[in-house]
Amino acid sequence: MTALHAATTTGGAAAAAAATTAAEPAAGLVQSIDWLAIAPVVVPAAVALAVLVADLFATERTKRLLGWLSIAGLAAATALLLPLRAGDRSTFCLTGDPGACSYTADHFTLVIQFLVLAGALVTALLSVTAVREARMPDGEYWFLLLSSAAGAALLPASRDLATLIVALEVASLPAFALVGMRRGDRLSSEAALKFFLSSVTATAVSLFGISLVYAATGSLHLEQVADRLDHVPGQLDTLAMAGVALTLVGFAFKTAAVPFHFWVPDTYVGAPLPIAGYLSVIGKAVGFTGLILVTVIAFPAYSDIWGPALAVLAALTMTFGNAAAVRQDPARPHSAVRLLAWSSVGQAGYLLVPIAAAAYSGRDEIGATVAYALMYAAANLGAFAVAALVARTKPLHRIADYRGLYAERPAAALALAFFLLCLAGLPPGIIGLFAKVAVFGSAVDAGLGWLAVVMAANVVIALYYYLRWTALLFRAPEGAAGAAGARGRAPWPVTAAIAVTAAVSVLLSGAPQAVLRFASGTLFPH
């Protein structure tokens, strides 16, 4: 009996100890959340829900306030980046490996979040008038814009493949609806459908690639994936390579890299102008951010595969984009938007160059892409803002409609000329010149001399269509009647959007050396 009692006691103690041991990891799975770190994402998401609920109870008169609520939310989210400027916060980390986190607010994250949220804020300013005049549903429009901005802000902070793909789709899915928001417009519906089908296909391919990467590594966290790809077993090497290649497809689509660019011109033409500008900047930033994260953080072990592939994509993208932009007929309807669309494809080629260079000379080359993206965002959004102003009286969106704009609206013409010169890389758009020098330098430093030569040739080609449009602004107007009809007062939100983008472009051009320092620094913690 004594032995039986002892055995029973010992067994009970062992069971209790086992239960305690099992409970400890379960308790450790309860993670603390750094609310300040995730605030730039949470605020626009929360305001989006508030707008959606408020729309149910708002009258037709008070629905106009939803736009200003959205603008306030985006401004607050942008301001919340200031307390995070140290770039040293992470949250949603694994308990067994505190270094593997799903959300990281480093300097790379903060710069891209600033670009996304500030760009969405400019888009919102342009949208205030567009929503009312095009009779688009207020609540749905603002909810979708804020939701897309929240997803775009989440993506640069994502440090695991699952969060990355979720953020990509949260940023993209509302954009499909925004493109087709103009009810009864055939071009708008066609653009939304084309954008949706092609994007869904690319996402499906990427998801398949991620599943292969997970099968080869057993992890979704980018840092862990990088470590395990370095030591992947030989029998899984082909599987891992296929996963890496397929994962890149979805992000290449978002960047509008050739041959994944075919959706761009029709989508920009069919979308409301503020959304076309949004896609050209924020949509592109989403693609490049995801591409940077999966290449330089998760897949450096396969840089010998994605490096040459991205270099070829960069050359093809800038060449096809600039060649198509040169061919635009100024008298053709929508030629102005089509030129900006093809120009954005060409600019995507320049943005790909430092990412390809990172395969050869390290992740610090990424600074050149981010610096170029900041210049491109300010100048391109500004160009779309001026286009939105001109379209109020000349809705065909032809390049020919800009002839004599200086005589009609001197400030708008000077602003557009400055934006176009920034994109071309000519003085006084000094920031465009220095950004191109930084990208060119990254190619040379990486030993990609052939790519630097292709880029130089494309910069010369692009000068033709940028300067042709710029010169048209200062020619004599074709008719006095047309000039008189174009002198109506511009809505102040559109004027504010032009003024903000112009001020940012001028400030950047006033301190071009800061771009070179920024481009040569590191954005990722070592």
C-alpha positions as CSV (number, residue, x, y, z in Angstrom):
1,M,0.0,0.0,0.0
2,T,2.8,2.3,0.9
3,A,4.5,1.6,-2.4
4,L,1.2,2.1,-4.3
5,H,0.7,5.4,-2.4
6,A,4.2,6.6,-3.3
7,A,3.7,5.7,-6.9
8,T,0.4,7.5,-7.0
9,T,1.9,10.6,-5.4
10,T,4.9,10.5,-7.7
11,G,2.6,10.2,-10.8
12,G,0.4,13.1,-9.6
13,A,3.4,15.3,-9.1
14,A,4.8,14.4,-12.5
15,A,1.4,15.2,-14.1
16,A,1.2,18.5,-12.3
17,A,4.7,19.4,-13.4
18,A,3.9,18.5,-17.0
19,A,0.7,20.6,-16.9
20,T,2.7,23.5,-15.5
21,T,5.4,23.1,-18.2
22,A,2.7,22.9,-20.9
23,A,1.0,26.0,-19.6
24,E,4.2,28.2,-19.6
25,P,4.5,28.3,-23.5
26,A,0.8,28.9,-23.8
27,A,1.1,31.9,-21.4
28,G,4.2,33.1,-23.3
29,L,2.1,33.2,-26.5
30,V,0.2,36.2,-25.2
31,Q,2.2,39.1,-26.8
32,S,2.2,42.7,-25.8
33,I,1.3,45.1,-28.6
34,D,3.2,48.3,-29.3
35,W,0.3,50.5,-30.1
36,L,2.4,53.5,-31.0
37,A,4.4,51.5,-33.5
38,I,1.3,50.3,-35.3
39,A,-0.6,53.7,-35.0
40,P,0.2,54.8,-38.6
41,V,-1.7,51.7,-39.8
42,V,-4.4,51.6,-37.2
43,V,-5.5,55.2,-37.5
44,P,-6.5,55.2,-41.2
45,A,-8.1,51.8,-40.7
46,A,-10.1,53.0,-37.7
47,V,-11.1,56.2,-39.6
48,A,-12.2,54.1,-42.6
49,L,-14.6,52.1,-40.3
50,A,-15.8,55.3,-38.7
51,V,-16.5,56.8,-42.2
52,L,-18.4,53.7,-43.3
53,V,-20.6,53.8,-40.2
54,A,-21.1,57.5,-40.3
55,D,-22.2,57.2,-44.0
56,L,-25.2,55.2,-42.9
57,F,-26.6,58.1,-40.8
58,A,-25.3,61.1,-42.7
59,T,-27.6,63.2,-44.9
60,E,-26.7,64.3,-48.4
61,R,-25.5,67.6,-47.0
62,T,-23.4,66.2,-44.2
63,K,-21.8,63.5,-46.3
64,R,-19.4,66.1,-47.6
65,L,-17.9,66.1,-44.1
66,L,-16.7,62.5,-44.6
67,G,-14.0,63.7,-47.0
68,W,-12.6,66.1,-44.4
69,L,-12.8,63.5,-41.7
70,S,-10.7,61.2,-44.0
71,I,-8.2,64.0,-44.6
72,A,-7.9,64.6,-40.9
73,G,-7.3,60.9,-40.3
74,L,-4.5,60.7,-42.9
75,A,-2.9,63.9,-41.5
76,A,-3.0,62.4,-38.0
77,A,-1.5,59.1,-39.2
78,T,1.3,61.0,-41.0
79,A,2.0,63.1,-37.8
80,L,2.2,59.9,-35.8
81,L,5.4,59.0,-37.6
82,L,7.3,61.7,-35.7
83,P,7.4,59.8,-32.4
84,L,8.8,56.8,-34.2
85,R,11.7,58.5,-36.0
86,A,14.3,56.6,-33.9
87,G,13.3,53.5,-36.0
88,D,13.9,51.0,-33.2
89,R,10.4,49.5,-32.6
90,S,9.1,46.0,-33.3
91,T,6.0,44.1,-32.2
92,F,4.2,40.8,-32.8
93,C,7.5,38.9,-32.3
94,L,7.9,35.1,-31.8
95,T,8.3,34.2,-28.1
96,G,11.0,31.6,-29.0
97,D,12.9,34.0,-31.2
98,P,12.4,37.7,-30.2
99,G,14.4,38.8,-33.3
100,A,11.7,37.3,-35.6
101,C,8.9,39.9,-35.6
102,S,6.0,40.4,-37.9
103,Y,5.9,44.2,-37.6
104,T,9.1,46.3,-37.6
105,A,9.1,50.2,-37.6
106,D,12.7,50.8,-38.8
107,H,13.9,53.7,-40.9
108,F,13.0,51.9,-44.1
109,T,9.4,51.4,-42.8
110,L,9.0,55.0,-41.7
111,V,10.2,56.6,-45.0
112,I,7.9,54.4,-47.0
113,Q,5.0,55.0,-44.6
114,F,5.6,58.8,-44.9
115,L,5.5,58.5,-48.7
116,V,2.3,56.4,-48.7
117,L,0.4,58.4,-46.1
118,A,1.5,61.8,-47.5
119,G,0.6,60.6,-51.0
120,A,-2.8,59.4,-49.9
121,L,-3.3,62.8,-48.2
122,V,-2.6,64.6,-51.5
123,T,-4.9,62.2,-53.2
124,A,-7.7,62.9,-50.7
125,L,-7.3,66.7,-51.3
126,L,-7.7,66.1,-55.0
127,S,-10.7,63.8,-54.4
128,V,-12.8,66.2,-52.3
129,T,-14.0,68.0,-55.5
130,A,-13.8,65.0,-57.8
131,V,-16.2,62.9,-55.6
132,R,-18.8,65.7,-55.5
133,E,-18.6,66.6,-59.2
134,A,-18.6,63.0,-60.5
135,R,-21.4,62.1,-58.1
136,M,-19.5,59.1,-56.7
137,P,-20.8,57.6,-53.4
138,D,-19.0,59.5,-50.6
139,G,-19.0,56.8,-47.9
140,E,-17.8,54.0,-50.2
141,Y,-15.1,56.2,-51.9
142,W,-13.5,57.4,-48.6
143,F,-13.7,54.0,-47.0
144,L,-12.0,52.3,-49.9
145,L,-9.3,55.0,-50.1
146,L,-8.5,54.9,-46.4
147,S,-8.5,51.0,-46.4
148,S,-6.1,51.0,-49.3
149,A,-3.8,53.5,-47.6
150,A,-3.9,51.4,-44.4
151,G,-2.8,48.3,-46.3
152,A,-0.1,50.3,-48.1
153,A,1.2,51.6,-44.8
154,L,1.3,48.1,-43.3
155,L,3.3,46.6,-46.1
156,P,6.7,48.2,-45.4
157,A,6.5,47.2,-41.8
158,S,5.7,43.5,-42.6
159,R,8.5,41.1,-41.8
160,D,6.8,37.8,-42.6
161,L,5.5,36.5,-45.9
162,A,1.9,36.1,-44.7
163,T,1.6,39.6,-43.4
164,L,3.3,40.9,-46.6
165,I,0.8,39.2,-48.9
166,V,-2.2,40.3,-46.7
167,A,-1.0,43.9,-46.7
168,L,-0.5,43.7,-50.5
169,E,-4.1,42.6,-51.1
170,V,-5.5,45.1,-48.5
171,A,-3.8,47.8,-50.5
172,S,-4.9,46.4,-53.9
173,L,-8.5,45.2,-53.5
174,P,-10.0,48.6,-52.6
175,A,-8.1,50.1,-55.6
176,F,-10.0,47.9,-58.0
177,A,-13.3,49.3,-56.7
178,L,-11.9,52.9,-56.8
179,V,-10.9,52.5,-60.4
180,G,-14.4,51.5,-61.3
181,M,-16.2,54.0,-59.0
182,R,-17.6,56.1,-61.9
183,R,-20.9,54.3,-62.5
184,G,-22.1,54.0,-66.0
185,D,-18.7,54.8,-67.4
186,R,-17.6,52.1,-69.8
187,L,-13.9,53.0,-69.7
188,S,-14.0,52.9,-65.9
189,S,-15.7,49.5,-65.7
190,E,-13.3,48.0,-68.3
191,A,-10.2,49.4,-66.5
192,A,-11.4,48.0,-63.2
193,L,-12.0,44.5,-64.6
194,K,-8.7,44.4,-66.5
195,F,-6.9,45.6,-63.3
196,F,-8.7,43.1,-61.2
197,L,-8.2,40.0,-63.3
198,S,-4.5,40.6,-64.0
199,S,-3.8,41.4,-60.4
200,V,-5.6,38.4,-59.0
201,T,-3.6,36.1,-61.4
202,A,-0.3,37.6,-60.3
203,T,-1.3,37.3,-56.6
204,A,-2.3,33.6,-57.1
205,V,1.2,33.0,-58.6
206,S,2.9,34.7,-55.7
207,L,0.9,32.7,-53.1
208,F,1.9,29.5,-54.8
209,G,5.5,30.7,-54.7
210,I,5.2,31.5,-51.0
211,S,3.8,28.1,-50.3
212,L,6.9,26.5,-52.0
213,V,9.2,28.8,-49.9
214,Y,7.5,27.7,-46.8
215,A,7.7,24.0,-47.8
216,A,11.5,24.4,-48.3
217,T,12.2,26.5,-45.1
218,G,9.4,25.8,-42.7
219,S,9.1,29.5,-41.8
220,L,7.3,32.6,-43.0
221,H,9.4,35.2,-41.2
222,L,11.8,36.9,-43.6
223,E,14.9,36.7,-41.4
224,Q,14.3,33.0,-40.7
225,V,13.6,32.3,-44.3
226,A,16.9,34.0,-45.2
227,D,18.9,31.9,-42.7
228,R,17.3,28.6,-43.8
229,L,17.7,29.3,-47.5
230,D,21.4,29.5,-46.8
231,H,21.3,25.9,-45.6
232,V,18.4,24.4,-47.7
233,P,18.9,20.7,-48.4
234,G,20.0,19.8,-51.9
235,Q,16.8,17.9,-52.7
236,L,14.8,21.0,-51.8
237,D,17.0,23.5,-53.8
238,T,14.9,23.4,-57.0
239,L,11.7,23.8,-54.9
240,A,13.1,26.8,-53.1
241,M,14.3,28.4,-56.4
242,A,10.9,28.0,-58.0
243,G,9.3,29.5,-54.9
244,V,11.6,32.5,-55.0
245,A,10.9,33.1,-58.7
246,L,7.1,32.8,-58.4
247,T,7.0,35.0,-55.3
248,L,8.5,37.9,-57.2
249,V,5.9,37.8,-59.9
250,G,3.1,39.5,-57.9
251,F,5.4,42.3,-56.8
252,A,6.7,42.8,-60.3
253,F,3.1,43.2,-61.4
254,K,2.5,45.9,-58.8
255,T,5.6,47.8,-60.0
256,A,4.3,47.7,-63.6
257,A,7.5,46.1,-64.7
258,V,7.6,44.8,-68.3
259,P,6.0,42.3,-69.2
260,F,3.5,42.9,-66.3
261,H,2.8,46.4,-67.4
262,F,-0.1,45.9,-69.8
263,W,-2.8,47.0,-67.4
264,V,-1.3,50.5,-66.7
265,P,-2.5,52.8,-69.6
266,D,-6.1,51.6,-69.7
267,T,-6.4,51.6,-65.9
268,Y,-5.1,55.1,-65.6
269,V,-7.4,56.4,-68.4
270,G,-10.5,54.7,-66.9
271,A,-9.8,55.7,-63.3
272,P,-10.8,59.0,-61.7
273,L,-7.7,61.3,-62.0
274,P,-7.0,61.3,-58.3
275,I,-7.0,57.5,-58.3
276,A,-4.8,57.4,-61.3
277,G,-2.3,59.6,-59.5
278,Y,-2.7,57.4,-56.4
279,L,-1.9,54.2,-58.4
280,S,1.1,55.8,-60.1
281,V,2.7,56.6,-56.7
282,I,1.3,54.7,-53.8
283,G,0.5,51.6,-55.9
284,K,4.0,51.6,-57.3
285,A,5.5,52.2,-53.8
286,V,3.6,49.1,-52.6
287,G,5.1,46.9,-55.3
288,F,8.7,48.2,-54.8
289,T,8.5,47.9,-51.1
290,G,7.4,44.3,-51.3
291,L,10.0,43.5,-53.9
292,I,12.7,45.1,-51.7
293,L,11.7,43.1,-48.6
294,V,11.5,39.7,-50.3
295,T,14.8,40.1,-52.3
296,V,17.3,41.8,-49.9
297,I,15.9,40.5,-46.6
298,A,14.3,37.1,-47.4
299,F,16.1,35.8,-50.5
300,P,19.7,37.1,-50.4
301,A,20.8,33.4,-50.8
302,Y,19.4,33.4,-54.3
303,S,20.7,36.8,-55.4
304,D,22.5,35.2,-58.3
305,I,19.0,34.4,-59.7
306,W,16.9,37.5,-58.9
307,G,19.8,40.0,-59.4
308,P,20.2,39.4,-63.2
309,A,16.5,38.9,-63.6
310,L,15.7,42.3,-62.1
311,A,18.5,43.9,-64.1
312,V,16.9,42.7,-67.3
313,L,13.5,43.7,-66.2
314,A,14.8,47.2,-65.4
315,A,16.3,47.6,-68.9
316,L,13.1,46.3,-70.6
317,T,10.8,48.4,-68.4
318,M,12.5,51.7,-68.9
319,T,12.9,51.1,-72.7
320,F,9.4,50.0,-73.4
321,G,7.9,52.7,-71.1
322,N,9.8,55.6,-72.7
323,A,9.3,54.3,-76.2
324,A,5.6,54.1,-75.7
325,A,5.5,57.6,-74.2
326,V,7.3,59.1,-77.1
327,R,4.6,57.7,-79.5
328,Q,1.7,59.5,-77.8
329,D,-0.2,61.8,-80.2
330,P,-0.9,65.1,-78.5
331,A,-4.3,65.5,-80.2
332,R,-5.6,62.1,-79.2
333,P,-8.1,62.0,-76.3
334,H,-6.6,60.9,-73.0
335,S,-3.1,61.4,-74.4
336,A,-2.0,63.4,-71.4
337,V,-3.0,60.6,-69.0
338,R,-1.5,57.9,-71.3
339,L,1.8,59.8,-71.4
340,L,1.9,60.0,-67.6
341,A,1.0,56.3,-67.5
342,W,3.8,55.2,-69.9
343,S,6.2,57.7,-68.2
344,S,5.4,55.9,-64.9
345,V,6.4,52.6,-66.5
346,G,9.7,54.1,-67.6
347,Q,10.3,55.5,-64.2
348,A,9.6,52.1,-62.7
349,G,12.6,50.8,-64.7
350,Y,14.9,53.4,-63.0
351,L,13.5,52.4,-59.6
352,L,14.4,48.7,-60.3
353,V,18.0,49.5,-61.0
354,P,19.2,49.8,-57.3
355,I,17.3,46.7,-56.3
356,A,19.1,44.7,-59.0
357,A,22.4,46.3,-57.8
358,A,21.7,45.2,-54.3
359,A,22.2,41.6,-55.5
360,Y,25.9,42.5,-56.3
361,S,26.9,45.1,-53.7
362,G,24.6,44.8,-50.7
363,R,21.3,46.1,-49.3
364,D,22.7,49.6,-48.8
365,E,22.0,50.3,-52.5
366,I,18.3,50.3,-51.6
367,G,18.6,53.9,-50.4
368,A,18.9,55.0,-54.0
369,T,15.5,53.5,-54.9
370,V,13.9,55.1,-51.9
371,A,15.4,58.5,-52.6
372,Y,14.3,58.3,-56.2
373,A,10.8,57.2,-55.1
374,L,10.4,60.3,-52.9
375,M,11.3,62.6,-55.8
376,Y,9.1,60.7,-58.2
377,A,6.1,60.7,-55.7
378,A,6.2,64.5,-55.3
379,A,6.6,65.3,-59.0
380,N,4.2,62.8,-60.4
381,L,1.4,63.5,-57.9
382,G,1.9,67.2,-58.7
383,A,1.6,66.5,-62.4
384,F,-1.7,64.7,-61.8
385,A,-2.9,67.5,-59.6
386,V,-2.4,70.0,-62.4
387,A,-4.0,67.6,-64.8
388,A,-7.0,67.4,-62.5
389,L,-7.2,71.2,-62.6
390,V,-7.0,71.4,-66.4
391,A,-9.5,68.6,-66.8
392,R,-12.2,70.8,-65.2
393,T,-12.5,72.8,-68.4
394,K,-10.9,70.4,-70.9
395,P,-12.2,67.0,-70.0
396,L,-10.6,65.2,-73.0
397,H,-7.3,65.0,-71.2
398,R,-5.3,65.8,-74.4
399,I,-1.7,67.0,-74.3
400,A,-2.8,69.6,-76.9
401,D,-5.2,71.1,-74.3
402,Y,-2.2,72.3,-72.3
403,R,-1.1,74.6,-75.1
404,G,-0.9,78.2,-73.8
405,L,-1.6,77.1,-70.2
406,Y,0.9,79.8,-69.0
407,A,-1.4,82.5,-70.5
408,E,-4.4,81.0,-68.8
409,R,-3.1,79.9,-65.4
410,P,0.6,81.0,-65.0
411,A,1.1,79.4,-61.6
412,A,-0.3,76.0,-62.7
413,A,1.8,76.1,-65.8
414,L,5.0,76.9,-63.9
415,A,4.3,74.2,-61.4
416,L,3.6,71.6,-64.2
417,A,6.8,72.6,-66.0
418,F,8.8,72.2,-62.8
419,F,7.3,68.7,-62.2
420,L,8.1,67.6,-65.7
421,L,11.6,68.9,-65.5
422,C,12.1,67.0,-62.2
423,L,10.9,63.8,-63.9
424,A,13.3,64.5,-66.8
425,G,16.2,65.3,-64.5
426,L,16.9,68.8,-65.8
427,P,17.5,72.1,-64.0
428,P,15.8,73.7,-62.2
429,G,14.4,70.3,-61.2
430,I,17.7,69.5,-59.5
431,I,16.2,66.8,-57.3
432,G,15.4,64.7,-60.4
433,L,19.0,65.1,-61.7
434,F,20.5,64.0,-58.4
435,A,18.1,61.2,-57.9
436,K,19.1,59.8,-61.4
437,V,22.7,60.3,-60.5
438,A,22.2,58.2,-57.3
439,V,20.5,55.4,-59.3
440,F,23.1,55.6,-62.1
441,G,25.9,55.3,-59.4
442,S,24.3,52.3,-57.8
443,A,24.5,50.5,-61.2
444,V,28.1,51.4,-61.8
445,D,29.1,50.4,-58.2
446,A,27.5,47.0,-58.7
447,G,29.4,46.4,-61.9
448,L,26.3,46.7,-64.1
449,G,27.9,49.0,-66.6
450,W,25.6,47.8,-69.4
451,L,22.5,48.7,-67.4
452,A,24.0,52.2,-66.7
453,V,24.4,52.7,-70.5
454,V,20.8,51.6,-71.1
455,M,19.6,54.0,-68.4
456,A,21.6,56.9,-69.9
457,A,20.1,56.2,-73.3
458,N,16.6,56.1,-71.9
459,V,17.1,59.4,-69.9
460,V,17.9,61.0,-73.3
461,I,14.8,59.5,-74.9
462,A,12.6,60.7,-72.1
463,L,13.9,64.3,-72.5
464,Y,12.0,64.5,-75.8
465,Y,8.5,63.9,-74.5
466,Y,9.0,65.8,-71.2
467,L,10.4,68.9,-73.0
468,R,7.8,68.7,-75.8
469,W,5.0,69.0,-73.2
470,T,6.9,71.6,-71.2
471,A,7.4,73.8,-74.3
472,L,3.7,73.5,-75.2
473,L,2.7,75.2,-71.9
474,F,4.4,78.4,-73.0
475,R,3.2,78.6,-76.6
476,A,0.4,81.0,-77.6
477,P,-3.1,79.7,-77.0
478,E,-5.0,78.6,-80.1
479,G,-8.1,80.7,-79.4
480,A,-8.9,83.6,-77.1
481,A,-12.3,82.1,-76.4
482,G,-10.7,78.9,-75.1
483,A,-8.4,80.9,-72.9
484,A,-11.2,82.9,-71.5
485,G,-13.2,79.8,-70.7
486,A,-10.3,78.3,-68.8
487,R,-9.9,81.1,-66.3
488,G,-12.5,79.9,-63.8
489,R,-11.5,79.8,-60.1
490,A,-9.8,76.6,-59.1
491,P,-11.2,74.7,-56.1
492,W,-8.9,75.4,-53.1
493,P,-8.3,71.7,-52.3
494,V,-6.9,71.2,-55.8
495,T,-4.8,74.4,-55.4
496,A,-3.5,73.1,-52.1
497,A,-2.5,69.8,-53.6
498,I,-0.5,71.5,-56.3
499,A,1.0,73.9,-53.8
500,V,2.1,71.1,-51.4
501,T,3.7,69.0,-54.1
502,A,5.4,72.0,-55.6
503,A,6.8,73.1,-52.2
504,V,8.1,69.6,-51.5
505,S,9.8,69.4,-54.9
506,V,11.3,72.8,-54.5
507,L,12.6,72.0,-51.0
508,L,14.1,68.8,-52.3
509,S,15.7,70.6,-55.2
510,G,17.1,73.2,-52.8
511,A,19.0,70.5,-50.8
512,P,20.0,67.8,-53.4
513,Q,23.1,66.8,-51.4
514,A,20.7,65.4,-48.8
515,V,19.5,62.9,-51.5
516,L,23.0,61.6,-52.1
517,R,23.6,61.2,-48.3
518,F,20.2,59.5,-48.0
519,A,20.9,57.2,-50.9
520,S,24.3,56.2,-49.6
521,G,23.1,55.4,-46.1
522,T,21.5,52.3,-44.7
523,L,17.8,52.0,-44.0
524,F,17.9,48.5,-42.5
525,P,19.4,47.6,-39.1
526,H,22.4,45.3,-39.5
